[in-house]
Amino acid sequence: MSPFAHRPLGQRIPGSPHSVSFSLPTMRTVRGYEEKDPDVTRHLTSGYPRFVVHPFARELAAHFGATIPGLEGRTLWLVTSERMAAAAAAHLGQARGAAVFSHQGLHGVSHPESAETFRAAKLFLQHLGGFLSSRAAEDHLVRLGLRPAPFAEASFSGDAAGEIRRQLQRVLPGTAASDLHIAPSGMNAIWAAFRAAQELQASRGRTVWLQLGWLYLDTIAILQKFTASPADYVYLRDVFDFAALERIFAQHGARIAGVVAEVPTNPLIQTPDLPALAALCRRHDALLIADPSIASVYCLDVLPHADVVVTSLTKYTASDGDLTAGLIAFNPASPAAADLRPRLTAALEPTYPRDLARLAVEIGETESVLAQIHANTARVAAFLAAHPSVGEVFWALHPAAAANFRRLARRPDATGGMITFTLKRIGALESFYDRLRLPKGPSFGMKTTLICPFMYLAHFDLVSTPAGLAELAASQLDPDLLRLCCGTEPAEEIIATLAEALD
């Protein structure tokens, strides 16, 4: 019997109340989700935690709004810390009526109801990974008597942060506890590392940051919005064009602060020549921030080449798909390590203890989960590449990037779980996606196979406008690109389910 069946709109994937994914079973629901169509959104009980405020947090905010004087007619966002609340309030500004909220150990920012301010607050917290954890909200609801008990789940009973670091040090040898910092999400890890590096380099007169290739949307947003000026943000589209990279370094000289690179990139899964990039950065005293989230630090040995590695532990490490977490790892051999460590605390948010305790249980499975995912990915990629209805297939061992990937791979069979592909027939996306029985929703790196029309979920503003489509075309991105991440289900079942929808 197949493990795959159509999941109704809004069903949590995999099923825990803390699940990070949810079902968007048709292209109509994908568009409705992005366009905030009430006929779609009313079915959504939760969503990816940095894009959809968890229902526990909404319930808690509604309770405070109804019981605490001064919150009437205001929107309240509950956040990770007092510092994040202050940063969000400062970002929104007094002109928007933003005010810091603190009550019973919880913190947030409130503002008068306004669609424009709502969007500004949401994007700020989304980019920085600042939303309150669902487990933190759940525990507070229990303390208030609004929920009977926390969701029952396996949880580490000892020093969870220590256990997570112990596991990570096995794959990041040579690092000390002071080199490994856990964040509440991958994006907060990226934000904190970027701010630490930005502050250090600005003190040296270096303000230019280079984005190498098309990166994840919030990483792009951080670079575009938080560099010193628009002129200090440089985007190189082609990760393989090393000559262009050298020209950029020659042009900006001593003003180059650093490079942010995904290894591989999301969604084209392109691995740059990281050793060559690292050598170029060292020659110019630029910092290299590398993000291997697409394949994981368990799959790729990137730390020796980077000053800082940032990665989402939501992916592969939290393979049950029920929490968000991130990691910042400093390369102890980097000349900048001693100066970066103390600067990190200014932007790194605390991770909620129950999330740490849950992650400490799951992290021990990472290597065995990845071994199955790697085996599945190779078989599924081969099937897709040979299918007459499939156009381009991108994965870690695509000919354009395979040599660079293998140079970093910890094992000869390592691939990560990501495959992206297009369909040959124009307009085939909707019928294929709607027929497909695989779980369909955001996120990846779970035991559960997941597929989504990535550009629609990540860049709906681009796929829905002529100017946006032109921007995607310039970066060699097909708006109908499908992003598939293989889980641990039998490979033959994944393949059979894809074949059913492709035929």
Residue, then its C-alpha position, 0 to 999 in steps of 0.5 A: m500500500s502506498p504511503f502517499a495519499h492526497r492531503p486536504l488543504g491546510q493539513r499539517i505535515p507531518g501532523s504534530p501541532h508544531s509541524v513546520s509544513f502544511s498541505l497546499p494540494t492544488m495550484r489554485t490553493v497555492r495562488g489563494y494562499e499567496e493572494k490571501d484568498p479567504d476561501v483558502t486561508r480559512h482552512l489553514t490551521s498553521g503554516y511555515p513558522r516564519f511566514v504564518v503566526h502559529p495558532f498558539a501565538r495568535e490565541l495568546a495574543a488575542h488573550f492579551g488583547a482582550t485582557i490587558p488595558g491599552l491593547e484595544g484596537r492594536t495588533l500585537w506580535l509576540v517575539t523571541s526576546e525583549r531585544m527583538a521587541a525593541a528592534a521591531a519597535a525601532h524598525l516600525g518607528q514612533a510615527r507608526g505608533a509602535a510600542v514594546f510589550s512585556h508581560q509575564g516574561l513574554h515580549g512583543v511589539s504592538h501597533p495601531e491596526s494598519a495593513e501597511t504597518f502589519r506588513a512591515a512588522k511581519l516582514f521584519l520578524q520574518h527576515l530576522g526569525g523573530f516570531l515566538s516559538s509555538r512551544a513557548a506560546e503553548d506553555h504559556l497558554v497552559r500556565l494561563g489555564l487556556r490549554p490543558a497540557p503541552f502536546a506529548e512528545a519525546s523530549f531530552s531530559g538533560d543538557a539539551a544544548g550541550e547534547i546538540r553541540r556534542q553531536l555537531q562537534r562530531v561532524l565539525p571537528g576542531t570546534a569548541a563550544s564557543d564556536l557553535h551557537i544555536a539559533p531559534s531558526g536558520m534565518n536568525a542564524i543568518w541574520a546574527a552572523f551577518r550583523a556580526a560580520q557587518e559590524l566588524q567589517a564596517s569598523r575596518g571601512r568595508t561595507v560592500w557585500l556580495q550575494l553569490g547566485w540566487l539565494y533564499l528569499d529572506t537572505i536576499a532581503i537581509l542583504q538588500k535591506f540591511t547593507a549600508s546603502p544600495a550601492d553596497y549590495v552586489y549580486l553576481r548571478d552566475v556562481f560558476d563565473f569566477a572571472a566575474l567574481e575576480r572583477i568585482f573584487a578588483q573593482h571594489g578593492a578594500r571596500i569588500a566586506g564579504v561574500v554570502a554563498e549558499v552551498p549549494t544554492n536554493p533552488l538551482i542546487q548549484t555548488p560554487d568552487l568553494p575552495a577557490l572562493a575562500a582563497l579569493c576572500r582571504r587574499h582580499d581580507a573579505l569574510l566568507i559566510a557559507d550556508p549549506s542548508i540545502a544539503s546540511v553540514y552532515c553532508l558537506d565539509v564547508l567549515p574549513h573554507a568559510d569564516v562562518v557557516v550558517t545553516s538551518l537545523t530545521k532541515y535534516t537535523a529536525s527531520d520530524g519536521d516539528l521545529t525550527a532551529g539554526l546554527i552559527a559555526f565559527n571556523p576557529a582557524s579564521p583570523a576573524a573568529a576572535d573578533l566575531r564571537p563577541r559581536l554575535t550576541a548583539a543579534l542572536e536570539p535565544t532558542y526556547p528550551r523545549d525546542l532545544a529538548r526536542l531537537a536534542v532527541e532528533i539530532g541523533e538520527t540525522e546521519s541515518v536519515l540522511a543515508q536513506i535520503h541520499a539513496n532515494t535522491a539518486r534514484v529519483a533524480a535518475f528517474l526524472a532525468a530519463h522521463p520524456s515529460v521532464g525538462e531540466v533536472f537540477w540536483a547536487l550531482h548535475p554535471a555543471a556542479a558535480a565536481n564542486f559538490r564532490r570536493l566538499a562531500r563527506r561521503p561518496d554517496a552524499t547528495g542532500g535530498m533536494i531535486t528541482f525540475t521543470l516540465k517540458r510541456i508549457g502549461a503542464l504545471e497545474s495538471f501535474y501538481d494537482r494530480l500528484r499524491l506526494p505531500k505538497g507544502p513548504s520546507f524540506g529536509m524531513k523524513t516526509t517527502l515534500i514537493c512545492p512550486f517553489m517560485y510561487l511560494a517564495h517569490f509570488d511577487l515575481v511570478s505574477t508580474p512581467a517585471g518579476l518574470a524578467e528578473l527570474a529569466a535573467s537569473q535563469l529561473d523558470p517560474d514553474l520550477l518544482r522543488l522536490c525533497c526526498g524523504t525516507e519513504p521507499a524510493e520506488e513509492i516516490i518514483a511510482t507516485l511521480a510517474e502516475a502524475l507525469d503519465 
